[in-house]
Amino acid sequence: MTVVGPFGLSVRDQALEADVQTGLAAVEAGLLDATKSDVPFITEAAQHLVLAGGKRFRPLLVMLAAQFGDPYAPGVVPSAVVVELTHLATLYHDDVMDAADVRRGVPSANTRWGNSIAVLTGDFLFARASHTLADLGPEAVRIQSEAFERLVTGQILETAGPGEGIDPVDHYLDVLGGKTGSLVAVSCRFGAMMAGADESVVDTLTQYGERLGVAFQLADDVLDIASDSHESGKTPGTDLREGVPTLPVLRLRAAAAAHGRPEDLELVALVDGDLSDDERHAEALRRLRAHPALEQARRDTVRYAEEARALLAPLPDGYAKAALAEMCDAVVHRAG
């Protein structure tokens, strides 16, 4: 039994392990090549997050989805490079929007070089992703452009907030479908499509990726409240301190609005107040960890992960299918 991938997946087949490891190594080389520029400073800025590492969650899904066709097909690795470059570009932009100081354990690009360089570096990565994508054909370009539109739309909707009469939880889940689910879905779609899998398999894996992507982000929401820094790799309550309305907080607000319990209303006031003070921040974390809203957010995470797993049923049995099902377990475990 060998452990591979960002979640420590247990791959029990040597051929699958070799395919995945070889593919991910080729993606890593492709990322470095795609982020090189004739201008050394641009190379340094563009490779800043590539060299910082990361889960490579999306390229791993490309490699696993490709197992349902020809995993050695020439478009598999470049498509994985495209989705990871796109993801990395969004991180540069996200850090500017969130005024983040740290990303993947290193100073964020905006902290190191300023907002303008960070935004332009993200644009450079989008350009390089488009360059690689162009070689994959017009259908791939269309799929990626539609996913990118959904991603940006999700980000805009998150910034704008829910409109009048729209449930904030429903709005948030729609946002996550665009912001996170769309690119994870494309990762699965590209892997299967580039490998020449049957259209029904491509569609199944696309739907699986959408739900897995939402579950993945919901697990992050739970981790932000429930974990210590050792488990999550970041300071607990980061989103909470920055006023980001993640699912546990939205569930808390919904409970307070529905039932009007004094303790819920008091906690909402605390969460919505100034949490720059460490004592107030710690108190908000402690009380949220004990509130049923956190457990409800966990159940939401499990629901999306289980929906993703159920979608795998029509696929042929084998190690690749088992690995994709294990991805669902891994997401749930992160939120447990």
Secondary structure, 3 states (H helix, E strand, C coil): CEEECCCCEEECCHHHHHHHHHHHHHHHHHHHHHCCCCCHHHHHHHCHHHHCCCCCHHHHHHHHHHHHCCCCCCCHHHHHHHHHHHHHHHHHHHHHHHCCCEECCEECHHHHHCHHHHHHHHHHHHHHHHHHHHCCCHHHHHHHHHHHHHHHHHHHHHHHCCCCCCCHHHHHHHHHHHHHHHHHHHHHHHHHHHCCCCHHHHHHHHHHHHHHHHHHHHHHHHHHHHCCHHHHCCCCCHHHHCCCCCHHHHHHHHHHHHHCCHHHHHHHHHHHCCCCCHHHHHHHHHHHHCCHHHHHHHHHHHHHHHHHHHHCCCCCCCHHHHHHHHHHHHHHHHHC
